[in-house]
Structures are given as structure tokens and as C-alpha cells.
Amino acid sequence: MNRSLASWSILFLVILLSCRLGTAQAPAVPAAPRLNYELVPNFFQLPPDEHFVEPAGVAVNSKGTSMSFIAASTR
């Protein structure tokens, strides 16, 4: 029984060491660039009876107008 335990212990150590030696460290990820933006209060203006929910899509046209596409429910 001691021989079996010793064999398993050696096998475990060999596998553990091979796994540790085979793993390479991930390359360093560069920091994300700082975004230059200006916060505009009350940017989105909706009619009084509508609420802004999760948009299905957002787009900006060539004139800089931003549009948000939402699936509005009619009640």
C-alpha cells in the first residue's frame, strides 16, 4: 500500500509541475486610452408621454445627429 501511495504522489507531482511549467504568462494589456467627451445634461428630449427604454440601436448620421431606435409599445 505504501508503494501505491508513493507512486500516486510522484505521478501527481509530475503532472502538477508539468502544468505549472507549461503555462505561459499572458502578455500585458495596454491601458485603454482616455476618451475626451463632454457631459451634456438633458441631452435626450422625449415627448412627455414617452419613456426612454433600452434602445434596439443607436446611430449618428453624417451631420452629427444621433438617433436611438426603440421598440415602443402602444397602450
Secondary structure as a PSIPRED ss2 file (coil, helix, strand):
# PSIPRED VFORMAT (PSIPRED V4.0)

   1 M C   1.000  0.000  0.000
   2 N H   0.000  1.000  0.000
   3 R H   0.000  1.000  0.000
   4 S H   0.000  1.000  0.000
   5 L H   0.000  1.000  0.000
   6 A H   0.000  1.000  0.000
   7 S H   0.000  1.000  0.000
   8 W H   0.000  1.000  0.000
   9 S H   0.000  1.000  0.000
  10 I H   0.000  1.000  0.000
  11 L H   0.000  1.000  0.000
  12 F H   0.000  1.000  0.000
  13 L H   0.000  1.000  0.000
  14 V H   0.000  1.000  0.000
  15 I H   0.000  1.000  0.000
  16 L H   0.000  1.000  0.000
  17 L H   0.000  1.000  0.000
  18 S H   0.000  1.000  0.000
  19 C H   0.000  1.000  0.000
  20 R H   0.000  1.000  0.000
  21 L H   0.000  1.000  0.000
  22 G H   0.000  1.000  0.000
  23 T C   1.000  0.000  0.000
  24 A C   1.000  0.000  0.000
  25 Q C   1.000  0.000  0.000
  26 A C   1.000  0.000  0.000
  27 P C   1.000  0.000  0.000
  28 A C   1.000  0.000  0.000
  29 V C   1.000  0.000  0.000
  30 P C   1.000  0.000  0.000
  31 A C   1.000  0.000  0.000
  32 A C   1.000  0.000  0.000
  33 P C   1.000  0.000  0.000
  34 R C   1.000  0.000  0.000
  35 L C   1.000  0.000  0.000
  36 N C   1.000  0.000  0.000
  37 Y C   1.000  0.000  0.000
  38 E C   1.000  0.000  0.000
  39 L C   1.000  0.000  0.000
  40 V C   1.000  0.000  0.000
  41 P C   1.000  0.000  0.000
  42 N C   1.000  0.000  0.000
  43 F C   1.000  0.000  0.000
  44 F C   1.000  0.000  0.000
  45 Q C   1.000  0.000  0.000
  46 L C   1.000  0.000  0.000
  47 P C   1.000  0.000  0.000
  48 P C   1.000  0.000  0.000
  49 D C   1.000  0.000  0.000
  50 E C   1.000  0.000  0.000
  51 H C   1.000  0.000  0.000
  52 F C   1.000  0.000  0.000
  53 V C   1.000  0.000  0.000
  54 E C   1.000  0.000  0.000
  55 P C   1.000  0.000  0.000
  56 A C   1.000  0.000  0.000
  57 G E   0.000  0.000  1.000
  58 V E   0.000  0.000  1.000
  59 A E   0.000  0.000  1.000
  60 V E   0.000  0.000  1.000
  61 N C   1.000  0.000  0.000
  62 S C   1.000  0.000  0.000
  63 K C   1.000  0.000  0.000
  64 G C   1.000  0.000  0.000
  65 T C   1.000  0.000  0.000
  66 S E   0.000  0.000  1.000
  67 M E   0.000  0.000  1.000
  68 S E   0.000  0.000  1.000
  69 F E   0.000  0.000  1.000
  70 I C   1.000  0.000  0.000
  71 A C   1.000  0.000  0.000
  72 A C   1.000  0.000  0.000
  73 S C   1.000  0.000  0.000
  74 T C   1.000  0.000  0.000
  75 R C   1.000  0.000  0.000
